[in-house]
């Protein structure tokens, strides 16, 4: 054993001896280490240098901790564990005045949530009223009511999926052609063929690509919340109806922790001038206008 490991044993003994302090003219001086050992085991820095480094790091931490914003409440962001349907409903409820719903899986929870909030008297973003939620007899009725509300200058929205979205198609062409701002939130689900299907593909949203709507997709619960807000702002500024869609079940029912956009931040983002212009374009006997002319 000693013959085979003679080199390592001698190096270890030399290292131990080298670490032993020797007195020479009142100062401690370690013996020089062999080149092989010093290459493998670097020497520790002097105590004075390490103390200086510690003081510098402590000072930097103190500077970081004291550099908080003057108004700490503005920097606070509310976080909640919610699913995709709740995240979208939370955004849509605050930015609209009316919602026309008809239950269809997997978008039904969005309509149920806004209906419950309206029943409790929860106010929208401007604090003037709660969202007026109306359940129609079918998705076709919801589409027609949505079209009429937009023509009258209201901020309205709806939630649907799968076959229900197909019943919107006749009105979607009119809403896009008349440049009516709205956001239709869709929890995408496969269209039913020989039987009902709950697979979360995009066959429903891909069917309406030719209707003239701007389409925005969300990949996660946080994106669903954010894109619902972005779509509402974009539709008011561009005067184009938006289709905001996300995966049914995979995103609509996924529970995740998200950061909610506060009411104060949302008020700053909303284009109030565009909202006022939308109201001025509403059908009214006070300023008659001709619409729906025939082309030949």
C-alpha positions in Angstrom: 0.0 0.0 0.0 2.8 2.4 1.0 4.8 1.7 -2.2 1.8 2.2 -4.4 0.7 5.4 -2.7 4.1 6.7 -1.7 3.7 9.9 -3.8 0.3 10.8 -2.3 1.4 10.0 1.3 4.6 12.2 1.0 2.5 15.0 -0.5 -0.1 14.8 2.3 2.6 14.9 5.0 4.3 17.8 3.3 1.0 19.6 3.1 0.3 19.1 6.8 3.8 20.3 7.7 3.4 23.3 5.4 0.2 24.4 7.2 2.0 24.3 10.6 3.0 28.0 11.5 6.7 28.6 12.2 8.0 31.5 14.2 10.6 33.6 12.4 11.4 37.1 13.6 8.0 37.4 15.3 5.9 36.6 12.2 4.2 33.4 11.2 5.3 32.1 7.8 4.0 28.8 6.3 6.4 26.5 4.5 6.1 26.6 0.7 3.9 23.8 -0.7 5.1 21.5 -3.4 4.0 22.6 -6.9 1.7 19.6 -7.3 -0.1 20.3 -4.0 -0.3 24.1 -4.5 -1.9 23.6 -7.9 -4.6 21.4 -6.5 -5.2 23.2 -3.2 -5.2 27.0 -3.7 -4.3 29.0 -0.6 -7.0 30.8 1.3 -7.0 34.6 1.1 -5.8 36.6 4.2 -8.3 37.2 6.9 -8.2 41.0 6.3 -9.2 40.6 2.6 -12.1 38.3 3.3 -13.4 40.6 6.0 -13.3 43.5 3.6 -15.2 41.5 1.0 -17.9 40.6 3.7 -18.3 44.3 4.6 -18.7 45.2 0.9 -21.4 42.6 0.4 -23.2 43.6 3.5 -23.2 47.3 2.4 -24.6 46.3 -1.1 -27.4 44.3 0.5 -28.3 47.3 2.7 -28.4 49.6 -0.4 -30.7 47.1 -2.2 -33.0 46.8 0.7 -33.4 50.5 1.2 -34.0 51.2 -2.6 -37.7 50.4 -2.3 -40.2 52.7 -4.2 -41.6 55.7 -2.3 -45.2 54.3 -2.6 -44.9 50.6 -1.7 -48.6 50.1 -2.4 -48.2 50.9 -6.1 -45.6 48.2 -6.4 -47.7 45.5 -4.8 -49.3 43.1 -7.2 -52.3 40.9 -6.2 -51.6 37.2 -6.9 -54.3 34.5 -6.8 -54.5 30.8 -7.7 -57.3 30.7 -10.3 -58.2 28.8 -13.5 -58.3 30.2 -17.0 -62.0 30.8 -17.1 -61.9 32.8 -13.9 -58.9 34.9 -15.1 -60.7 35.8 -18.3 -64.0 36.5 -16.6 -62.3 38.8 -14.1 -60.9 40.9 -16.9 -64.0 40.9 -19.1 -66.4 41.8 -16.2 -64.5 45.0 -15.3 -64.2 46.3 -18.9 -67.8 45.8 -20.2 -71.3 46.8 -19.4 -73.2 43.8 -20.9 -72.6 40.1 -21.4 -74.8 37.7 -23.4 -74.3 34.1 -22.5 -75.4 30.6 -23.2 -73.7 27.6 -21.4 -71.6 25.3 -23.4 -68.6 23.3 -22.2 -65.9 24.3 -21.5 -66.7 28.0 -21.5 -69.7 27.7 -19.2 -67.8 28.8 -16.0 -67.0 32.2 -17.5 -70.7 32.9 -17.9 -71.5 31.5 -14.5 -68.8 33.6 -12.8 -69.9 36.9 -14.3 -73.5 36.1 -13.6 -72.7 35.4 -9.9 -70.7 38.6 -9.6 -73.6 40.6 -11.2 -76.1 39.1 -8.8 -73.9 40.2 -5.9 -73.9 43.7 -7.2 -70.2 43.8 -8.1 -69.4 47.0 -10.0 -67.4 47.2 -13.2 -64.2 49.2 -13.7 -65.9 52.6 -13.7 -68.0 51.8 -10.6 -71.2 53.1 -12.2 -73.0 49.7 -12.6 -72.7 46.0 -12.4 -72.4 44.0 -15.5 -75.8 43.3 -17.1 -75.8 39.5 -17.8 -78.5 38.1 -20.0 -78.8 34.4 -20.8 -80.3 33.8 -24.2 -82.1 30.7 -25.6 -79.1 29.7 -27.7 -75.8 30.9 -29.0 -77.5 32.3 -32.1 -79.6 34.5 -29.8 -76.5 35.5 -27.8 -74.9 36.5 -31.1 -77.8 38.6 -32.3 -78.2 40.3 -28.9 -74.5 41.1 -28.8 -74.7 42.6 -32.3 -77.6 44.8 -31.2 -75.9 45.9 -28.0 -72.8 47.0 -30.0 -74.9 48.9 -32.5 -76.5 50.8 -29.6 -73.1 51.9 -28.3 -72.7 49.5 -25.4 -69.5 47.7 -24.3 -70.6 44.1 -24.6 -68.9 40.7 -24.6 -69.8 37.0 -24.7 -68.3 33.5 -24.0 -68.7 30.4 -26.1 -67.0 27.3 -27.6 -67.3 24.6 -30.2 -70.6 24.4 -32.0 -71.8 27.5 -30.2 -69.2 29.5 -32.0 -70.5 28.3 -35.4 -73.9 29.8 -34.6 -72.2 33.2 -34.3 -70.9 33.2 -37.8 -73.8 35.1 -39.6 -73.5 37.9 -37.0 -69.7 37.9 -37.0 -69.6 39.0 -40.7 -71.9 41.9 -39.8 -70.0 43.0 -36.7 -66.7 42.9 -38.6 -68.1 44.7 -41.6 -69.7 47.4 -39.4 -66.4 47.9 -37.4 -68.0 47.2 -34.0 -65.5 46.7 -31.2 -66.0 43.7 -29.0 -64.1 40.7 -27.7 -65.5 37.1 -27.9 -63.8 34.8 -25.5 -63.6 31.2 -26.6 -62.5 28.1 -24.7 -61.7 26.1 -27.9 -63.1 22.6 -28.2 -63.4 20.1 -31.0 -66.5 20.3 -33.2 -68.9 17.5 -32.9 -69.0 15.1 -35.8 -70.6 11.7 -35.4 -70.7 12.3 -31.6 -70.0 15.1 -29.1 -66.3 15.6 -28.4 -64.6 17.3 -25.5 -61.1 17.3 -27.0 -59.5 20.8 -26.7 -58.5 21.4 -30.3 -59.0 24.6 -32.4 -61.3 23.3 -35.0 -64.0 25.7 -33.9 -61.9 28.9 -34.0 -60.3 27.9 -37.3 -63.7 27.7 -38.9 -64.2 31.5 -38.6 -60.9 32.7 -39.9 -62.7 34.3 -42.9 -65.2 36.3 -40.8 -62.9 39.3 -40.6 -62.2 39.2 -36.9 -58.7 39.7 -35.3 -57.7 36.5 -33.5 -55.6 36.3 -30.4 -54.5 33.1 -28.7 -53.5 32.5 -25.0 -51.2 29.7 -23.9 -51.4 29.9 -20.1 -53.7 31.2 -17.4 -51.6 34.3 -17.0 -51.7 34.9 -20.7 -55.5 34.4 -20.8 -55.9 37.1 -18.2 -53.5 39.5 -19.9 -54.7 38.9 -23.4 -58.3 39.4 -22.4 -57.3 43.0 -21.3 -55.1 43.6 -24.4 -57.8 42.4 -26.7 -60.3 44.8 -25.2 -58.0 47.7 -25.5 -57.1 46.7 -29.1 -60.6 46.3 -30.3 -61.6 49.8 -29.0 -58.6 51.4 -30.7 -58.8 49.5 -34.0 -62.7 49.2 -34.3 -62.3 45.5 -35.2 -64.0 42.7 -33.3 -61.5 40.4 -31.6 -61.7 36.7 -31.0 -59.7 35.7 -27.9 -59.3 31.9 -27.7 -57.4 29.4 -25.5 -57.3 25.7 -25.1 -60.5 24.2 -23.6 -59.8 22.3 -20.4 -56.0 22.5 -20.8 -56.1 26.3 -20.1 -59.7 27.0 -19.2 -59.7 24.6 -16.3 -56.0 24.8 -15.4 -55.4 26.3 -11.9 -52.3 28.4 -11.7 -50.9 31.4 -9.7 -51.2 34.6 -11.7 -50.7 38.3 -11.2 -53.9 40.3 -11.5 -54.0 43.7 -13.1 -55.4 46.2 -10.6 -58.4 48.4 -11.3 -56.2 51.5 -11.1 -53.7 50.2 -13.7 -56.6 49.1 -15.9 -58.2 52.6 -15.8 -54.9 54.1 -17.0 -54.8 51.6 -19.9 -58.3 52.0 -21.1 -58.7 54.3 -24.2 -61.4 56.6 -22.9 -61.4 58.6 -26.1 -62.1 55.5 -28.2 -64.9 54.5 -25.8 -66.6 57.9 -26.2 -66.3 57.7 -30.0 -67.9 54.3 -29.9 -70.8 55.7 -28.0 -71.2 58.6 -30.4 -71.5 56.2 -33.3 -74.5 54.5 -31.7 -77.8 54.4 -33.3 -79.9 57.2 -31.9 -82.8 59.4 -33.0 -80.8 62.4 -31.9 -78.3 61.9 -34.8 -79.9 59.7 -37.5 -77.6 57.8 -39.8 -78.0 55.4 -42.6 -76.7 51.8 -42.3 -77.0 48.5 -43.9 -77.2 49.7 -47.5 -77.3 47.3 -50.4 -74.4 46.7 -52.7 -74.8 45.6 -56.3 
